[in-house]
Amino acid sequence: MSYTLPSSARARSALECVHNIQRALADRLEAVAAEAGAPKPFAPVHWQRDGGRHGGGTRLVCGDTPVFDRASINISAVHYDDRPDKRLAGATALSTIVHPAHPRAPSMHMHLSHTEMRGEGDAPGAGYWRIMADLNPSMPEQAQTARFRAALEAALGEHFAEAAAQGDRYFHIPALGRHRGVVHAYLEGFDSGDFAADRALAEQTGRAVIATYGDLLDEAFASHGPPTADEKAAQRAYHTLYLFQVLTLDRGTTSGLLVHDQNDVGILGSLPSRVDRGLLAEWRAKAPPPQDALVEGLVGALKDVHPSPVDVETKKALAAVVRAHYRRHPEALALQARGSIVPPTVANHR
C-alpha cells in the first residue's frame, strides 16, 4: 500500500532516520526470538492517511508467541503539502512498544519523531524533535534498570539529566502514586538549531536502546524457566497499569485518536494482549473527575471475562471511548501527563 511522501527535506530525512531504527529494532527482536527457540518474523501492516494523500505508515507487528505478548514498531509520516491553511506542515514518527511474554523480561517503549510547522512563503517553518525511551518491567530487577539507564545516559550525554527529569514527570501516575516504569528519558520540543546533529542524537539514542534492550531480553529468556502463576499475575497487573496510563494520561495517544480515526488499531498498538478488568474497575475511584468517567467507559469497553482480551475489536471500542470522552470534556486534557514542556498537540495544529 503506497502513500505520498512529504516534500520537506527535513521530513524526508527524519523518515529515513526512523525507517533505519524500525528495521534495526525488528532485526534485533527477531534475533531474540530465534535465540529463544521460537523464531517468527515481524509482519508489516500498512495504513494511509486520507487515502494516502496526506501520507501514512507501516507498522511491523508480532504477538501471541512464546517470546512476545505484543510487539509493534509503527512508523507514521503525515504531511499537509496540499493544505497551506494548516499550521502543521508534517509529523514523522517512530513509536514502538514491546511486551515480552515472560514476566521476567521487561517491556520497552520508544518514540522518536520530528514535527515541522508551516513557514512563511517558501521558507521552512520551525521544527523540533521528540526523543523518548523507557523501560517498563512488570517485575523490576536492579541490574536491568542500571544497564538501561547507563545506555541512555551514554547516548544522550549532556541532555540526559533533562531527559530523565522530564521522563520521570511525564510517566508519573498521580492517581496511583507511582511511575509506569523504572527508567524514563524524554526530550520534548528538542531543537538545538542544528537539524543534522539533532537527527544524529535521535538515531544514536534509538540504536543504544536496541542494543541494550536486545541483550536484556536474551539474558531474561536464557536465565528464567517457565513463569509461575504469581509471576503471571504480577505481569497482568502491570499490563493493566500500562493500559490505564496510556488511555488516561498519554498526550501522544490522545492527540492521535482525536485528530482522526484512520489508525486506531495502530495508535493503540502499545496495549498488551490481556488485562485485569476488575483491577481497572477498582482504580475508577482513584481517578479525579471527569477521568473517573473515562475509566468507567474503558472498563465497559473491555469484555467481562478474566483475563480480558485487548483484541482488535476491543482496541476500536477503547479508542471510541477516549475520543468521545475528550469531546465531551475538553477541559480534561489539562489533566494529562506533561514534562517540563507542554507541546502543542497535533490536534491544536488542525
C-alpha positions as CSV (number, residue, x, y, z in Angstrom):
1,M,0.0,0.0,0.0
2,S,1.5,3.3,-1.0
3,Y,1.2,6.9,0.3
4,T,2.6,10.3,-0.8
5,L,5.8,11.3,0.8
6,P,6.4,14.8,2.3
7,S,8.1,17.4,0.1
8,S,10.1,18.8,3.0
9,A,13.8,17.8,3.0
10,R,13.8,17.7,6.8
11,A,10.7,15.4,6.9
12,R,12.3,13.0,4.4
13,S,15.5,12.9,6.4
14,A,13.5,12.2,9.6
15,L,11.6,9.5,7.8
16,E,14.9,7.9,6.7
17,C,16.1,8.0,10.3
18,V,13.0,6.3,11.8
19,H,13.0,3.7,9.0
20,N,16.6,2.8,9.9
21,I,15.6,2.4,13.6
22,Q,12.5,0.4,12.7
23,R,14.4,-2.1,10.7
24,A,17.2,-2.4,13.1
25,L,14.8,-3.0,16.0
26,A,12.8,-5.6,14.1
27,D,16.0,-7.4,13.2
28,R,17.2,-7.5,16.8
29,L,13.9,-8.7,18.1
30,E,13.7,-11.4,15.5
31,A,17.2,-12.5,16.6
32,V,15.9,-12.6,20.2
33,A,13.0,-14.8,19.2
34,A,15.3,-17.1,17.2
35,E,17.8,-17.4,20.1
36,A,14.8,-18.3,22.4
37,G,13.8,-21.1,20.1
38,A,10.6,-19.5,18.7
39,P,11.6,-17.7,15.5
40,K,8.9,-15.6,13.9
41,P,9.4,-12.5,11.5
42,F,7.6,-9.3,12.2
43,A,4.7,-8.8,9.7
44,P,4.1,-5.4,8.0
45,V,0.7,-3.7,8.3
46,H,0.2,-0.6,6.1
47,W,-2.2,2.3,6.6
48,Q,-3.0,5.5,4.8
49,R,-4.0,9.0,5.9
50,D,-6.8,10.2,3.7
51,G,-6.3,7.5,1.2
52,G,-2.5,8.2,1.1
53,R,-2.9,11.9,0.1
54,H,-1.6,13.1,3.4
55,G,0.8,10.2,4.0
56,G,0.5,7.1,6.0
57,G,2.8,4.5,7.5
58,T,3.8,0.9,8.1
59,R,3.9,-0.9,11.5
60,L,5.8,-4.1,12.0
61,V,4.0,-6.4,14.4
62,C,4.4,-9.7,16.2
63,G,2.5,-11.2,19.1
64,D,0.9,-14.2,20.7
65,T,4.2,-16.1,20.6
66,P,6.3,-17.8,23.3
67,V,8.5,-14.7,23.2
68,F,6.3,-11.7,22.5
69,D,2.9,-11.0,24.0
70,R,2.7,-7.9,21.8
71,A,5.3,-6.0,19.8
72,S,4.6,-3.1,17.5
73,I,7.0,-0.9,15.6
74,N,5.0,1.8,14.0
75,I,6.1,4.5,11.5
76,S,3.8,7.4,10.7
77,A,4.6,10.0,8.1
78,V,1.8,12.6,7.9
79,H,2.1,15.8,5.9
80,Y,-0.2,18.5,4.6
81,D,1.7,19.7,1.5
82,D,-1.6,20.5,-0.3
83,R,-3.1,22.3,2.7
84,P,-1.3,25.7,3.2
85,D,-4.1,26.7,5.6
86,K,-2.8,24.2,8.2
87,R,-0.3,25.3,10.8
88,L,1.2,21.8,10.8
89,A,3.3,21.0,7.8
90,G,4.1,17.5,8.8
91,A,4.9,15.0,11.5
92,T,7.2,12.0,11.1
93,A,7.5,9.4,13.9
94,L,8.5,6.0,15.1
95,S,6.5,4.7,18.1
96,T,7.3,1.3,19.4
97,I,6.3,-0.9,22.4
98,V,7.5,-4.4,23.1
99,H,5.7,-6.5,25.7
100,P,7.6,-9.8,26.1
101,A,5.6,-13.0,27.0
102,H,7.7,-13.8,30.1
103,P,7.0,-11.7,33.2
104,R,10.8,-11.5,34.0
105,A,11.5,-9.9,30.6
106,P,10.8,-6.1,30.8
107,S,8.6,-4.2,28.4
108,M,10.2,-1.3,26.5
109,H,8.7,1.8,24.9
110,M,10.5,4.2,22.5
111,H,9.3,7.2,20.5
112,L,11.4,9.2,18.0
113,S,9.7,12.0,16.0
114,H,10.1,15.2,14.1
115,T,7.4,17.8,13.8
116,E,7.6,20.7,11.3
117,M,5.4,23.8,11.3
118,R,4.3,25.8,8.3
119,G,6.7,28.5,7.3
120,E,6.2,31.9,5.7
121,G,6.3,31.8,1.9
122,D,8.9,29.4,0.7
123,A,10.8,29.4,4.0
124,P,10.7,26.3,6.1
125,G,8.9,26.6,9.4
126,A,10.1,25.7,12.9
127,G,10.8,22.1,13.6
128,Y,11.6,20.1,16.7
129,W,12.3,16.5,17.8
130,R,10.7,14.3,20.4
131,I,13.1,11.7,21.8
132,M,11.6,9.2,24.4
133,A,12.7,5.8,25.7
134,D,11.6,4.0,28.9
135,L,12.0,0.6,30.5
136,N,8.8,-0.9,31.8
137,P,9.2,-4.2,33.8
138,S,6.4,-6.0,35.5
139,M,8.9,-7.4,37.9
140,P,11.8,-4.8,38.2
141,E,15.4,-6.1,38.5
142,Q,18.1,-3.7,39.7
143,A,20.7,-4.9,37.2
144,Q,18.3,-4.4,34.2
145,T,17.4,-0.9,35.4
146,A,21.0,0.2,35.9
147,R,22.1,-1.1,32.4
148,F,19.2,0.6,30.6
149,R,19.8,3.8,32.4
150,A,23.6,3.7,31.6
151,A,22.8,3.2,27.9
152,L,20.5,6.2,27.8
153,E,23.0,8.3,29.7
154,A,25.8,7.5,27.3
155,A,23.6,8.1,24.2
156,L,22.1,11.4,25.4
157,G,25.2,12.8,27.0
158,E,24.7,16.3,28.3
159,H,21.0,16.1,27.6
160,F,20.4,13.1,29.9
161,A,19.7,14.9,33.1
162,E,17.0,17.0,31.4
163,A,15.6,13.9,29.7
164,A,15.4,11.9,32.9
165,A,13.7,14.7,34.8
166,Q,11.1,15.2,32.1
167,G,10.6,11.5,31.8
168,D,10.1,11.0,35.5
169,R,7.5,13.7,35.5
170,Y,5.7,12.5,32.3
171,F,5.4,8.9,33.3
172,H,4.2,9.5,36.9
173,I,0.6,8.3,37.5
174,P,-0.8,10.7,40.2
175,A,-4.0,8.6,40.8
176,L,-1.9,5.5,41.7
177,G,1.1,7.3,43.3
178,R,3.7,5.5,41.2
179,H,5.5,5.6,37.8
180,R,4.7,3.5,34.8
181,G,8.3,2.2,34.5
182,V,11.7,2.4,36.2
183,V,13.8,4.4,33.7
184,H,12.4,7.2,31.6
185,A,14.1,9.6,29.2
186,Y,12.1,12.3,27.4
187,L,13.2,15.3,25.4
188,E,10.2,17.3,24.2
189,G,10.4,20.2,21.7
190,F,14.1,19.5,21.2
191,D,15.8,21.8,18.7
192,S,19.5,22.7,19.0
193,G,19.4,24.7,15.8
194,D,21.4,22.0,14.0
195,F,19.0,19.6,12.3
196,A,21.7,17.1,11.3
197,A,23.1,16.9,14.9
198,D,19.6,16.5,16.4
199,R,18.8,13.7,13.9
200,A,22.1,12.0,14.9
201,L,21.1,12.3,18.6
202,A,17.8,10.7,17.9
203,E,19.3,7.8,15.9
204,Q,22.1,7.3,18.4
205,T,19.5,7.0,21.2
206,G,17.5,4.5,19.2
207,R,20.5,2.3,18.5
208,A,21.6,2.4,22.1
209,V,18.1,1.3,23.2
210,I,18.1,-1.5,20.6
211,A,21.5,-2.9,21.6
212,T,20.9,-2.8,25.4
213,Y,17.3,-4.0,25.3
214,G,18.1,-6.8,23.0
215,D,20.8,-8.1,25.4
216,L,18.4,-7.8,28.3
217,L,15.8,-9.9,26.5
218,D,18.4,-12.5,25.5
219,E,19.5,-12.9,29.1
220,A,16.0,-12.9,30.6
221,F,14.8,-15.8,28.3
222,A,18.0,-17.7,28.8
223,S,18.0,-17.5,32.6
224,H,14.4,-17.9,33.6
225,G,12.3,-21.0,33.4
226,P,8.5,-21.2,32.7
227,P,6.7,-18.4,34.6
228,T,4.9,-19.2,37.8
229,A,1.2,-18.3,38.5
230,D,2.4,-15.5,40.8
231,E,4.6,-14.1,38.0
232,K,1.8,-14.2,35.5
233,A,-0.5,-12.4,37.9
234,A,2.1,-9.7,38.5
235,Q,2.5,-9.2,34.8
236,R,-1.2,-8.9,34.2
237,A,-1.5,-6.3,37.0
238,Y,1.3,-4.4,35.4
239,H,-0.2,-4.6,31.9
240,T,-3.4,-3.2,33.4
241,L,-1.5,-0.3,34.8
242,Y,0.1,0.2,31.4
243,L,-3.3,0.4,29.8
244,F,-4.5,2.8,32.5
245,Q,-1.6,5.2,32.0
246,V,-1.8,5.2,28.2
247,L,-5.5,5.7,27.9
248,T,-5.9,8.3,30.7
249,L,-2.7,10.2,30.7
250,D,-0.7,9.9,27.5
251,R,-0.8,13.1,25.4
252,G,0.5,11.5,22.2
253,T,-2.1,8.7,22.2
254,T,-5.0,11.1,23.0
255,S,-3.9,13.5,20.3
256,G,-3.6,10.8,17.7
257,L,-7.1,9.5,18.5
258,L,-8.7,13.0,18.4
259,V,-7.2,14.0,15.1
260,H,-8.5,11.1,13.1
261,D,-9.9,7.5,13.3
262,Q,-7.9,6.0,10.4
263,N,-5.3,4.2,12.5
264,D,-6.9,3.4,15.9
265,V,-5.5,-0.1,16.0
266,G,-2.0,1.2,15.2
267,I,-2.2,4.0,17.7
268,L,-3.2,1.5,20.4
269,G,-0.6,-0.9,19.3
270,S,1.2,-0.3,22.6
271,L,-1.5,-2.1,24.6
272,P,-0.8,-5.6,25.9
273,S,-2.9,-8.6,24.9
274,R,-4.8,-9.1,28.2
275,V,-5.6,-7.1,31.3
276,D,-7.4,-7.4,34.6
277,R,-10.8,-5.7,34.1
278,G,-11.7,-6.0,37.8
279,L,-8.4,-4.2,38.8
280,L,-9.1,-1.4,36.3
281,A,-12.6,-1.0,37.7
282,E,-11.1,-0.6,41.2
283,W,-9.0,2.3,40.0
284,R,-12.0,4.3,38.9
285,A,-12.5,5.6,42.5
286,K,-8.9,6.9,42.5
287,A,-9.2,8.9,39.3
288,P,-10.1,12.6,39.6
289,P,-13.3,13.7,37.9
290,P,-14.0,13.6,35.0
291,Q,-11.3,11.0,34.4
292,D,-13.3,8.6,36.7
293,A,-16.0,8.6,33.9
294,L,-13.3,7.8,31.4
295,V,-12.1,4.8,33.4
296,E,-15.7,3.6,33.7
297,G,-16.0,3.8,29.9
298,L,-12.8,1.9,29.4
299,V,-14.0,-0.8,31.8
300,G,-17.2,-1.0,29.8
301,A,-15.3,-1.4,26.5
302,L,-13.5,-4.5,27.9
303,K,-15.0,-7.9,27.7
304,D,-16.3,-9.1,31.0
305,V,-14.0,-12.1,31.3
306,H,-10.8,-12.8,33.2
307,P,-8.3,-12.0,31.9
308,S,-9.9,-9.6,29.5
309,P,-8.5,-9.7,25.9
310,V,-7.4,-6.5,24.2
311,D,-8.0,-7.6,20.6
312,V,-8.7,-5.5,17.5
313,E,-12.4,-5.2,18.3
314,T,-11.6,-4.0,21.8
315,K,-9.0,-1.5,20.7
316,K,-11.5,0.1,18.4
317,A,-14.0,0.3,21.3
318,L,-11.4,1.8,23.6
319,A,-10.4,4.4,21.0
320,A,-14.1,5.4,20.6
321,V,-14.4,5.8,24.4
322,V,-11.4,8.0,24.6
323,R,-12.5,10.1,21.6
324,A,-16.0,10.6,23.0
325,H,-14.7,11.5,26.5
326,Y,-12.5,14.3,25.4
327,R,-15.0,15.7,23.0
328,R,-17.4,15.8,26.0
329,H,-14.8,17.0,28.5
330,P,-12.1,19.0,26.6
331,E,-11.1,20.5,29.9
332,A,-9.8,17.1,30.9
333,L,-6.9,17.4,28.5
334,A,-5.3,19.6,31.2
335,L,-5.1,16.5,33.4
336,Q,-2.9,14.6,31.0
337,A,0.8,13.9,31.6
338,R,3.4,16.6,31.0
339,G,7.1,17.0,31.2
340,S,8.7,20.4,31.7
341,I,7.4,21.4,28.3
342,V,3.8,21.0,27.2
343,P,3.9,20.6,23.4
344,P,1.3,22.0,21.1
345,T,-0.6,18.8,20.1
346,V,-1.4,17.8,16.6
347,A,-5.0,18.5,17.4
348,N,-4.1,22.1,18.1
349,H,-2.5,22.4,14.6
350,R,-5.6,21.4,12.6
